[in-house]
Amino acid sequence: MLNYSYIFLLFPFIVSLIWFFTFIFSKISLRNPRFIMALFMACGSITFLSGIGMYGGALHIYKIVYPFVFFTALALFPLFYIYVLQIVTPSKIRKQLFIHFVPAGILLCCSVILYALLMSPEEKLYYINQFLLNKTSVADEVYRKFSLMKFVDTTAKLSYILLSIVYYIATVRLVNKHQKTIEDYYSSLKAVSLDWVKTLGIFFVLAVISGIAVHWFHRRDILDNDMLSSIPFLFLGIFFAMIGNHSNRQSVNIFPSKNLESDESEDTSVLKSLPEENTNDGEDENSGTIPDGLKDKLEIYFSEKRPYLNPELKIWDVARHLNTNRTYISRLINQAHGVRFSVFVNRYRIQEAKEMMTHPKTGQYSLSVIAGMSGFVNYSSFVRAFRQFEGIAPNEFRQRNTAFNQ
């Protein structure tokens, strides 16, 4: 095996191990998604350690971790799904979530009984060398436990493929639903958006294909091919590195409708920072009606107070100023303007930016400065929103208006 193959084998193991310690030694609680991500990285480390043992020639390591990989490899998919779920709906780990680990748990129990308990050290080496590394026919084996263990191994491979598809679809659906929700709560979505999960989709597909290559092809075929034994681990290492990086920067979304207990201080502090909503409007917030005069109050507030200049503006801030409930504000914006809160706010920001670009005093400011002064959290968000509303880039808009004024 070439030197680069060893590097590729070690790459995902080192990456996942580094991120595990990064998350586990940060301030986390059972509610914090970083705790779930720490478990995700731990399972990844154990899984990749088995790859080092098998394809790196360290069979003594592989012999030890082999039965546990049945759990760690399959647990990766539900763990990532639960991680996203904890971002969307922060709460203590619910007992119902443990059902996601039933397939992995069953295979773990079978492997522990058949391999760890019923096989002697000599039989374990025989099983690995003859049934996993060589294409020994199961019908020719002497002990029934070898046949059953090989069946468990094949079942785990099929489960890996099935779970990767199921949880990828479930995660994307969860992200899409979450995206619509935060658009009704936040005016700036960068810190709370989970679009990076979908962006990593192509790497996820490559990682899954890589995992299938490692799990499905016969191990001897992979050992005899440097490409098959190293490239899949490169993709897996890149995927885990990107997940760790995004997870380390991801904000937790706390909504007033989520009732959290006060004994978890870290996320509760975020909840306490949100303004309390006034529900004494004389209307039932679930009735579908909007309090009289609220539309005029909202337009006057945005025109005169210009709250959209605050990059961190949230719908609760608007509701508190207007002495009403955020449900009414959201319903009003959806019904009267046909958009979500974030789009409604960005309309004002874009109009502010256009006026600055065409004003003699501010027209010479850089677009980055104009973006910040208009309420955008960064320049890329400004460009994206400007294209959405105007159909052109802000620099093109400025050039057109400069030429027109001349």
C-alpha positions in Angstrom: 0.0 0.0 0.0 1.3 3.4 -1.0 2.0 6.2 1.5 -0.8 8.3 0.4 -3.2 5.5 1.1 -2.2 5.5 4.8 -2.7 9.3 4.9 -6.2 9.0 3.4 -7.0 6.2 5.9 -5.9 8.3 8.8 -7.5 11.6 7.6 -11.2 11.0 8.5 -10.2 9.4 11.9 -8.0 12.3 12.9 -10.7 14.9 11.7 -13.5 13.2 13.6 -11.4 12.8 16.7 -10.3 16.5 16.7 -13.9 17.6 16.3 -15.0 15.2 19.1 -12.7 16.8 21.6 -13.6 20.3 20.3 -17.3 19.7 21.0 -17.0 17.6 24.2 -14.7 20.2 25.9 -16.9 23.1 25.0 -19.8 24.3 27.2 -22.4 21.8 26.3 -25.5 20.2 27.9 -27.7 17.3 27.0 -30.0 19.8 25.2 -27.2 21.5 23.3 -26.8 20.2 19.7 -23.0 20.2 20.2 -23.4 17.3 22.5 -25.2 15.3 19.7 -22.4 16.4 17.3 -19.8 15.1 19.8 -21.5 11.7 19.8 -21.6 11.9 16.0 -17.9 12.5 15.8 -17.2 9.8 18.4 -19.1 7.2 16.3 -17.2 8.4 13.3 -13.9 7.9 15.0 -14.6 4.4 16.0 -15.9 3.5 12.5 -12.9 5.0 10.8 -10.6 3.2 13.3 -12.0 -0.1 12.0 -11.1 1.0 8.5 -7.5 1.7 9.7 -7.4 -1.8 11.2 -8.7 -3.5 8.1 -7.2 -1.6 5.2 -4.1 -0.4 7.1 -2.9 -3.9 8.0 -3.6 -3.6 11.7 -6.0 -6.6 12.1 -5.4 -6.6 15.9 -7.2 -3.3 16.1 -9.9 -4.4 13.7 -10.5 -7.6 15.7 -11.3 -5.4 18.8 -13.6 -2.8 17.2 -15.3 -5.0 14.6 -18.5 -5.8 16.7 -19.0 -2.2 17.8 -18.8 -0.8 14.2 -22.2 -2.4 13.5 -23.6 0.2 15.9 -21.3 3.2 15.3 -21.6 3.2 11.5 -25.4 2.9 11.5 -25.8 5.4 14.3 -24.2 8.2 12.3 -27.4 8.8 10.2 -29.9 9.2 13.1 -27.4 11.2 15.1 -27.0 13.8 12.4 -30.8 13.9 12.0 -31.3 14.4 15.7 -28.5 17.1 15.6 -30.5 19.1 13.1 -33.7 18.4 15.0 -32.1 19.8 18.2 -31.2 23.0 16.4 -34.7 23.4 15.1 -36.5 22.4 18.3 -34.1 22.7 21.3 -35.2 20.4 24.1 -33.9 17.7 26.3 -33.3 14.4 24.6 -36.7 12.7 24.4 -37.1 8.9 25.0 -38.9 8.6 21.7 -35.7 9.5 19.8 -34.0 6.3 21.0 -36.2 4.4 18.5 -33.9 5.7 15.8 -31.1 3.5 17.2 -33.0 0.2 17.3 -31.6 -1.2 14.0 -28.0 -0.3 15.1 -28.7 -1.7 18.6 -30.1 -5.0 17.3 -27.0 -5.5 15.1 -24.7 -4.6 17.9 -26.3 -7.2 20.2 -26.1 -9.9 17.5 -22.4 -9.1 16.8 -21.5 -9.0 20.5 -23.1 -12.4 21.1 -21.9 -14.2 18.0 -18.5 -12.6 17.7 -17.3 -11.2 21.0 -18.8 -13.8 23.3 -19.1 -17.0 21.4 -15.9 -16.9 19.4 -12.4 -17.6 20.8 -9.5 -15.3 19.8 -8.4 -17.9 17.3 -11.9 -18.2 15.8 -12.1 -14.4 15.5 -8.9 -14.3 13.4 -10.2 -17.3 11.4 -13.5 -15.5 10.7 -11.8 -12.3 9.7 -9.2 -13.9 7.4 -11.5 -16.6 5.8 -14.9 -15.0 5.8 -14.2 -11.3 5.6 -10.9 -11.1 3.7 -11.3 -14.2 1.6 -14.3 -15.4 -0.3 -14.8 -18.6 1.7 -18.2 -20.2 1.0 -20.5 -20.0 4.0 -21.8 -23.5 3.2 -18.3 -24.9 3.8 -17.9 -23.5 7.2 -17.7 -25.7 10.3 -19.4 -23.6 12.9 -22.9 -22.2 12.5 -21.9 -19.0 14.3 -19.6 -18.1 11.4 -22.6 -18.4 9.0 -24.8 -16.3 11.3 -22.1 -13.7 11.8 -21.6 -13.3 8.0 -25.4 -12.9 7.7 -25.3 -10.1 10.3 -22.4 -8.5 8.4 -24.3 -8.5 5.1 -27.5 -7.2 6.8 -25.4 -4.3 8.2 -24.2 -3.4 4.7 -27.8 -3.3 3.4 -29.0 -1.3 6.4 -26.2 1.2 5.9 -27.4 1.9 2.3 -31.1 2.0 3.3 -30.6 4.3 6.4 -28.4 6.7 4.4 -31.2 7.3 1.9 -34.0 7.5 4.5 -32.2 9.9 6.8 -31.0 12.1 4.0 -34.5 12.6 2.8 -35.8 13.1 6.3 -33.0 15.7 7.1 -33.6 17.7 3.9 -37.4 17.8 4.6 -36.6 19.0 8.1 -34.3 21.7 6.8 -36.8 22.9 4.3 -39.5 23.2 7.0 -37.1 25.0 9.3 -36.2 27.5 6.6 -39.8 28.6 6.2 -40.1 29.0 9.9 -37.1 31.1 10.5 -38.1 33.4 7.6 -41.2 34.2 9.7 -39.0 35.0 12.8 -35.7 36.5 11.6 -34.8 39.3 9.3 -31.2 38.1 8.8 -31.0 34.3 8.2 -27.3 33.7 7.9 -26.6 32.7 11.5 -29.7 30.6 11.9 -30.0 29.1 8.5 -29.4 25.4 7.9 -28.8 25.8 4.1 -25.3 24.4 4.7 -26.9 21.0 5.3 -28.3 21.0 1.8 -25.1 22.6 0.4 -23.2 19.6 1.7 -25.6 17.3 -0.1 -23.1 16.6 -2.9 -20.4 15.7 -0.3 -23.0 13.6 1.5 -23.7 11.7 -1.7 -20.0 11.2 -2.3 -19.6 10.1 1.4 -22.5 7.6 1.1 -21.1 6.2 -2.1 -17.7 6.0 -0.4 -19.3 4.2 2.5 -21.1 1.8 0.2 -17.8 1.1 -1.5 -16.1 0.3 1.8 -19.0 -1.7 3.1 -20.3 -3.5 0.1 -17.3 -4.5 -2.0 -15.5 -7.5 -0.8 -12.8 -6.5 1.6 -10.1 -8.4 -0.3 -11.0 -6.6 -3.5 -10.5 -3.2 -1.7 -7.3 -4.3 -0.1 -5.9 -5.2 -3.5 -6.8 -1.8 -5.0 -5.1 1.3 -3.6 -7.8 3.5 -5.1 -10.7 1.7 -3.5 -8.9 1.5 -0.2 -8.0 5.2 0.0 -10.3 7.5 -2.1 -13.5 6.7 -0.1 -11.8 7.7 3.1 -10.7 11.0 1.5 -14.3 11.9 0.7 -15.4 10.8 4.2 -12.7 12.9 5.8 -13.7 16.0 3.8 -17.4 15.5 4.6 -16.7 15.2 8.4 -14.3 18.2 8.3 -17.1 20.4 6.7 -19.8 19.1 9.1 -17.6 19.9 12.1 -16.8 23.4 10.8 -20.4 24.3 10.1 -21.6 22.7 13.3 -19.1 24.7 15.3 -20.5 27.9 13.9 -24.2 27.0 13.9 -26.5 29.0 16.0 -29.3 27.3 18.0 -32.8 28.6 17.1 -35.0 29.3 20.1 -38.6 30.2 19.6 -41.0 31.4 22.2 -43.4 28.6 21.5 -40.8 26.1 22.6 -41.2 25.5 26.3 -37.8 24.8 27.9 -37.1 24.0 31.4 -34.9 26.4 33.3 -32.3 24.0 34.6 -30.4 24.1 31.4 -28.8 27.5 31.6 -27.0 27.8 28.3 -29.9 27.7 25.9 -32.4 29.1 28.4 -30.3 32.3 28.5 -31.1 32.8 24.9 -34.8 32.2 25.5 -34.8 34.8 28.3 -33.3 37.4 26.0 -36.3 37.2 23.8 -39.0 39.8 24.4 -42.2 38.7 26.1 -45.2 38.9 23.9 -48.3 40.8 24.7 -51.4 38.6 24.1 -54.0 41.1 25.4 -55.2 42.4 22.1 -58.8 41.4 22.7 -58.5 38.9 19.9 -57.8 35.2 19.8 -54.5 34.7 18.1 -55.7 31.5 16.6 -58.8 32.9 15.1 -57.2 34.1 11.9 -58.2 37.8 12.5 -55.8 40.8 12.7 -56.4 43.6 15.2 -57.8 46.8 13.7 -55.2 49.4 12.8 -52.2 47.1 13.1 -51.4 47.4 9.4 -51.2 51.2 9.6 -49.1 51.0 12.8 -46.7 48.6 11.2 -46.2 50.7 8.1 -45.7 53.9 10.2 -43.2 52.1 12.5 -41.1 50.9 9.6 -41.3 54.3 7.8 -40.5 56.5 10.7 -38.5 54.4 13.1 -36.7 52.4 10.4 -36.1 49.3 12.6 -34.9 47.4 9.5 -31.6 49.1 9.9 -30.9 46.7 12.8 -29.3 43.6 11.2 -30.5 41.5 14.1 -34.1 42.6 13.9 -36.5 39.8 14.9 -40.3 39.7 14.7 -40.5 39.8 18.5 -38.8 43.2 18.5 -41.6 44.5 16.2 -44.3 42.9 18.2 -43.0 44.4 21.4 -42.8 47.9 20.0 -46.4 47.6 18.6 -47.6 46.1 21.9 -49.0 43.0 20.2 -48.3 39.4 19.5 -45.8 38.2 16.9 -48.5 35.9 15.5 -50.5 38.9 14.4 -47.5 40.5 12.9 -46.6 37.4 10.9 -50.2 36.9 9.8 -50.5 40.5 8.7 -47.3 40.4 6.7 -48.3 37.1 5.1 -51.8 38.2 4.2 -51.4 41.9 3.3 -48.0 41.6 1.6 -47.9 38.0 0.5 -44.4 37.4 1.9 -42.6 36.2 5.0 -41.1 38.5 7.6 -37.5 38.3 6.3 -38.6 39.3 2.8 -40.8 42.1 4.1 -37.8 43.6 6.1 -35.4 43.2 3.2 -37.7 45.2 0.9 -37.2 48.2 3.1 -33.4 47.5 3.3 -33.1 47.3 -0.5 -35.1 50.6 -0.9 -32.8 52.2 1.7 -29.7 51.0 -0.2 -31.1 52.2 -3.6 -31.6 55.7 -2.1 -28.1 55.7 -0.7 -26.6 54.7 -4.0 -28.4 57.5 -5.8 -28.0 60.2 -3.2 -25.1 62.7 -3.9 -23.7 62.4 -0.3 -23.8 58.6 0.0 -23.6 57.6 -3.6 -19.8 57.3 -3.5 -19.7 55.0 -0.5 -18.5 51.4 -1.1 -21.2 48.8 -1.6 -20.0 47.0 1.6 -20.6 50.2 3.6 -24.0 50.7 2.0 -24.9 47.1 2.8 -24.1 47.6 6.5 -25.8 51.0 6.7 -28.9 49.5 5.1 -29.3 46.8 7.7 -27.7 43.8 6.0 -25.6 41.5 8.2 -23.0 41.2 5.4 -22.3 42.0 1.8 -23.2 38.6 0.4 -26.6 38.8 1.9 -27.1 42.3 0.4 -26.1 41.1 -3.1 -28.4 38.1 -2.8 -31.4 40.2 -1.7 -30.7 42.9 -4.3 -30.7 40.4 -7.1 -33.9 38.9 -5.7 -35.8 42.2 -5.7 -34.2 44.1 -8.6 -33.0 41.3 -10.9 -29.5 42.8 -11.2 -26.4 43.1 -9.0 -26.1 46.3 -6.9 -22.9 47.4 -8.8 -24.8 47.2 -12.0 -27.7 49.2 -10.6 -25.2 51.9 -9.5 -23.5 52.0 -12.9 -26.9 52.4 -14.7 -28.0 55.2 -12.4 -24.6 57.0 -12.6 -24.7 56.9 -16.4 -28.3 58.2 -16.3 -27.5 61.0 -14.0 -24.6 62.1 -16.1 
